[in-house]
Amino acid sequence: MDIYNLTTMTQFILIGLSDLPEVVHAVLFLLIYLVAIVENLVIILLTILDQRLHTPMYFFLRHLSFLDMCLISATVPKSILNCITFTNSISFLGCVLQVFLVVLMSGSEIGILTAMSYDRYIAICRPLHYEAVMSKEVCVQLVLVSWLSGGALGILYSTGTFSLNFCGSTKIHRLFCDVPALLKLTCSVKHVTINVSVAIGVCYGFSCLVCIVVSYVCIFSTVLKIPTRQKQCKAFSTCLPHLIVVSAFLLAGAIAYLKPTSDEPSLPDLLTSMFYSVVPPTLNPVIYCMRSKDIKSALCKVLWKVKSSGINGKMTKVEVRK
């Protein structure tokens, strides 16, 4: 590798929504980031504090919310910081870290979503065996496997991408360091390592998709056999949010990594990368909260306690003054 290549690899230039003024960009993404963090933090706290939510489904939801917080934190704060400081650069090591974290969180999230579909399958299709099958040990093992799978993919993708030679332009037309965009900057002829990594990632994602599809085929066939429509609606209501989240996340990820990137910077490529890294962490809590009566009930309970404690505090102060 020549000296020119070594110097160009010290940093990259992130060119996201270049037509958007820096101030507007910073404020917009700061609001999105804060909303996503607060939403996911609320779900984490509710599933910890409320005893009724100490079930496998909400155990997985808690980890999904934590992953969403980490996923959006790996990309958006750097974009906001660049707007505030009027710089678009990201160091080589910072870019490596972003790729590793995004793939780690995305891979782990797919694993958690698969575990959640398995949980719904056992709850609806084998309810009498639910407590025995979905024990605490099994739930912890499923989460651990998800994290390890994501970590393995993160190492494969980051090492595979940055083992290539980069030359020429260092401009990445994304909000963060994304593998498809980075591959456009490489001058290496052979992409064996990253091609193997992508193949492994596709196999992993496809395997999870097959497990999810099989689970929901069994779930829907069981639900349709339920005699009362009320119980059918209740069963569907517990599955629908998860199905929406899975479909959106896998579709966006597949388009981002499998669609050939255009030679010229395009808005669809930018929006696709945003969709699987920024949108899910923001919308997932809303989707689950809208459809889950348990989450709504726990949230109302907490808000009522906060309101009651505030009223009691004011009354105490009034009595003291008297």
N, C-alpha and C positions, 0 to 999 in steps of 0.2 A: 504494500500500500504506500503510495507516495505522500510527500509532505502536504500537498494540496488537500488530499483527502482527509488527512489528520486534522488540519485546521478547520475544514468545513464541518467536521463532526463534533466540534466543541459546543455547538448550540443549533437550535432550529428556530424558525420564525412561524408563530401561529397566526394564521390569517383566518379569522372566523367570519363574523358578520361585519365585513369591512365597510359596507354602505351605512351601517348604523353608527351614529355619533357615540364616542367613548362614554360620555356621561349617561346616555340612555341605555347603552349596553350594560354598564356597571349597575345601574339602578334596577333594570329589568331582571338581570340574573341574580342580583342580591336578594330581591323579593322572592324569586323562584326558589333560591337556595334556603332562605329562612323559612318559607312555607313548608318545604320538604322536610327540613330538620325538625321543625315543631311538630308536624303531623306524625312523623315516624317516632319521635321521642314520646309523644302522647300515647301511641299504641304500645310502645315498650313499657312505659310506666303503668298503664292500665293492666296489661297482661301480667305484670309483676305484683301489683298491689291488690287486685281483685281476685279473691279466692275462686270465684266462679269461672275465671278464665285460665285456671291452672289445668288445662287439658292439652293433649297432644297437638290439636289443631292450632291453638293459640301459642303454644310453645314454638311451633314452626313459624307462625306469623311474626312472633317477636324477633326471631333470627332473620326473617325476611326484611323486616323493618330496619334492623341493624345493618344488614348488607346494603339496603337502599341508601341509608345515611352515608355509609362508607363509599359507595359508588359515586354519588353526586359530589361528595367531598374530595374525591380524587381528581375531579376535572374543573368544576365550576369556580372554586376559590381562586385558582391560578388565573382563570380567564378574567375574573373581577379585578384581581391585583394588577394584571397587565393593563387593564383599562384605566385604573386609578393612577398608575405610574407612567402611563403613556409609552409603554414598551410592549412588544409582541414576542420577545425572545423567551425561550425555555432552554435550560442547559441540557446537554446530552444525557447526563445522569437523571435529570428531572424527567426527561422524555421516557427513558427506560423505566423509571418508577411508575409513571402514568400508565404505560402499556401493561406493566405487570399487575398493577392494582385494578385496572378496569377489567382485564381478563380474569383475574382472581375473583373479583366480586360477581362478575357476570356468570362465570362458570359455577360458582358456589350457589348463586341465585337459581340457576336452572336445576341444580340438585335439590335445593329446598322445595322448589315448586313441584318437582317429581315426588318428593316425600309427602307433600301435602295432598297430592292426588291419590297416593297410596293410602293415606290416612282416611280420606273420604270414601275410598273403595271399601276399606275394612268396616268403617262406621255404618255404611248403608247396605253393603252386600253381606257382611258377616257380623252383624251387631252383637250377637251372643259371645263372640270371641274377641271383641274389640279390646277390652281391658287386658286380656292375656297377650294378644299380639302386639298392641301398641303400648307396651310397657315403657317406663322411663328410660331403661337401659337401651331399648330399641330406638327410641326417639333420639337419644344422645348419639348413638352409633350412626344413624342416618344423617344427622347434622355434621358429624365428624367426617363422614365419607364425602359429603358435599363440599366442605371446606378443603379437604385434601385434594379432591378432584379439581377444584378451582385453582388451588395453589400449583398443582402439577401443570395445568394448562397455562397459568401465568408464567411459569418458568420456561415452558416450551416456546410460547409465543414471543416472550421478550428476548430470550437468547437466540431464537431463530431469526427474528427481525434484525437485531443489532449485531449479528455475526456477519451481515452483509456489508458491502462497501457502499458508502454514500458519497456522491460527487455532484457537482453542478449546483442546482437550486436547493436551498434549505427551507423553502417556504411550504408549510403544511396548511392546506386550505380546510382546516377544521378548527374547532374550539379547543381541541386537545390532541395529543399524540395518538393517532389511530393507525392500526396496522395497515389497512388498505391504502391510506394516504402516504404512509412511510415507504411502502413498496414502490410507489411512483417515483421516489427520489433516489432509489438505489441504482447503481451502475453495474451490479453483479449480474452476470448472465445466468448462473445457476442459482435457483432458489430451493434447493433440496430440503434444507432444514426447516424453513418456514412452510414449505409445501407439506412436509410430513406433519408438522404441528397443526396446520389447518385441517389436514385429513383426520388427525386424531380428534380435534375439536368437533368436526362435523359428525364423526362416529359417536362421540359422547352426546352431542346435542340430539342426534337422531335416535339414539338409544333411549334417552330421556323422553323424547317425543312419543316413541312407540309405547313406552310404559304408561305415559299419561293418556294416550288415546285408548289403549286397552282398558285402563282403569275406568275411563268415562263411558266406554261402550258397555261395560258390565254395570256401571252405576245407572245409566239411563234405562237399560233393559230391566233392571230391578225396580227402579222407580215407576216405570210404566205399568208394572204388575201390581202396584199398591192400589187397593180398591178405592180409598177415599181421596178426593181431589185436594183436600186441605193438606194431607200428609205428603202428597206429591209436590205441591207448591213449596212446602217447608224443606223437602229434600233438595229440590232444584235451587232454592234460595241459598243453601249452604255451598252449592257447587258453582253457581253462576259467576260470582266474583272471581274465584280462582281460575275458572276457564277463560274469562276475559283477560286477566293478567297474563296467563300463560301464552295465550294466542298472540297478544300484542308484543310481548317480550321476545318470543321465539321468531316471530315474523320479522320484526325490526332487526334482530341480530343476524338472521339469515340473509336479509337483503343487504345489510352493511358489509358482511364478510364474503358473500358468495357472488354478489353482483359485480361485474367488471367495472372498475372505476374509469371514468372518462378522462381523456387526455387533458381537457380543459376543466378548470374549476367549475363546479355546478352546484346550484342551490339544493337540488334533491339529495346529492351525496352528503352535504353538510347537515341537512335536516334529518337524514336517516341516522347519522352518527349521534345527533342530539336525541333522537327519539328513543334509542335503547339505553342511553346513559343519563339523560336528564328527565325525560317524561315519566318513566316508570316510578322512580323514587318519589315523584310529586303526586302522581295519580293513584298509585297502589293503596295508600291509606284511605283515600276518599272512596275508592271502589269497595274496599272491605267494610268501611264504616257505614256506608249507605245501605249495604245489604245485611249486615250483621246486627241483630237485635241485642245480642250480648254486649257488643262493643258500645252501642248506643246507650244501653242501660247503665253500663259501668261509667261511661263519660258523664251521663246525667247525674249519677250518684256522687261522683267526685265534685262536679260543679255545684250541686246542692249543698254538699258539705262545706265547700269554700264560701258559698254565699251565706250559709247559716253561721259559720264562724265569724264572718265579717259583720253580720248583724248583731251577734252576741257581743262582739268586741266593742261596737258602737254603743250598745246598751250599757255595757260595763263602764265605759268612759262617762256616760251621762249620769249614771248612779254615783260615781266617784265625785263628779262635780257638785251634785246635789248635797 
